[in-house]
Amino acid sequence: MYNSLVQADGLVGASVVAAVVAAVVAAVVASVVAAVVAAVVVVVVAAVVAAVVAAVVASVVAAVVAAVVASVVAAVVAAVVAAVVASVVAAVVAAVVASVVASVAAVVGGLDIGV
């Protein structure tokens, strides 16, 4: 009987050890899996954030460049229009003045002042 008790005690001890080893292995595996999943999530989130930031920066740069180009084009067009208008106005004023001077000269030249 003693022999069978020792054998039974040995079997109980072995099953306890096996249960503890299984629990430790399960805990280690769960910890490793959790660490790997956390690392993958961090990498994926970082990649998504980098892509979003790059898209936003590209959009902002494109908008700024478009605004600057539009402003420069508007300024150049305004300067060209102002120069053309000033040139046309100067030409018209010169023609009117020349015509008035010629008319006055003709009138004065046609007068018999008797000088």
ROMARVEX-429323 format. One line per 4 residues: number of its first residue (from 1); for each residue x, y, z negated of C-alpha. Coordinates in steps of 0.001 Angstrom, whole numbers. Each point is the difference from the previous one (the first is absolute). Example, Ala and Ser with C-alpha at 12.3 -4.5 7.8 and 13.67 -1.06 7.14 Angstrom:
BEGIN
1) 12300 -4500 -7800 ~ 1370 3440 660 $
***
This chain:
BEGIN
1) 0 0 0 ~ 2805 2348 -831 ~ 1456 -558 3449 ~ -3232 873 1705 $
5) -330 3165 -2140 ~ 3509 1085 999 ~ -827 -680 3615 ~ -3247 1967 -255 $
9) 1812 2866 -1726 ~ 2576 -11 2784 ~ -2733 165 2612 ~ -1701 2905 -1784 $
13) 3314 1812 -293 ~ 748 -562 3691 ~ -3413 1290 1046 ~ 447 3106 -2179 $
17) 3397 648 1564 ~ -1455 -517 3466 ~ -2844 2422 -791 ~ 2425 2634 -1293 $
21) 2275 -412 3023 ~ -2984 258 2326 ~ -1214 3153 -1781 ~ 3460 1592 178 $
25) 377 -873 3683 ~ -3474 1376 726 ~ 821 3217 -1871 ~ 3311 408 1858 $
29) -1626 -664 3374 ~ -2809 2447 -781 ~ 2540 2622 -1070 ~ 2086 -448 3145 $
33) -3079 117 2233 ~ -1216 3157 -1762 ~ 3419 1644 425 ~ 148 -904 3702 $
37) -3558 1248 584 ~ 791 3245 -1846 ~ 3154 510 2104 ~ -1903 -646 3238 $
41) -2759 2408 -1052 ~ 2588 2678 -812 ~ 1681 -455 3401 ~ -3323 78 1862 $
45) -1222 3065 -1907 ~ 3318 1782 629 ~ -217 -785 3722 ~ -3589 1248 201 $
49) 855 3176 -1915 ~ 3021 612 2244 ~ -2122 -475 3118 ~ -2697 2354 -1295 $
53) 2571 2626 -995 ~ 1700 -271 3399 ~ -3343 393 1779 ~ -954 3012 -2113 $
57) 3412 1639 511 ~ -167 -610 3758 ~ -3506 1459 119 ~ 1010 3078 -1984 $
61) 3124 524 2132 ~ -2059 -338 3182 ~ -2547 2513 -1299 ~ 2712 2470 -1004 $
65) 1778 -354 3346 ~ -3283 477 1852 ~ -794 3103 -2056 ~ 3471 1472 579 $
69) -150 -709 3741 ~ -3480 1531 221 ~ 1180 3067 -1902 ~ 3078 448 2197 $
73) -2030 -454 3189 ~ -2585 2510 -1240 ~ 2742 2516 -846 ~ 1683 -416 3398 $
77) -3314 322 1846 ~ -882 3108 -2037 ~ 3402 1555 751 ~ -277 -740 3736 $
81) -3555 1365 151 ~ 1052 3129 -1904 ~ 2943 547 2354 ~ -2158 -464 3109 $
85) -2712 2321 -1354 ~ 2598 2639 -928 ~ 1571 -241 3460 ~ -3373 297 1758 $
89) -1041 2934 -2222 ~ 3325 1756 653 ~ -376 -527 3757 ~ -3598 1287 -24 $
93) 940 3031 -2120 ~ 2958 778 2294 ~ -2217 -278 3086 ~ -2682 2236 -1523 $
97) 2571 2579 -1105 ~ 1655 -39 3442 ~ -3380 412 1662 ~ -966 2890 -2274 $
101) 3376 1676 548 ~ -332 -431 3748 ~ -3532 1398 -59 ~ 1040 3004 -2072 $
105) 2992 583 2260 ~ -2229 -138 3048 ~ -2438 2439 -1527 ~ 2748 2333 -1139 $
109) 1788 -316 3342 ~ -3208 853 1808 ~ -580 3159 -1976 ~ 1081 3214 1530 $
113) 1266 1801 -3044 ~ 1844 2602 1946 ~ 3149 -233 -1938 $
***
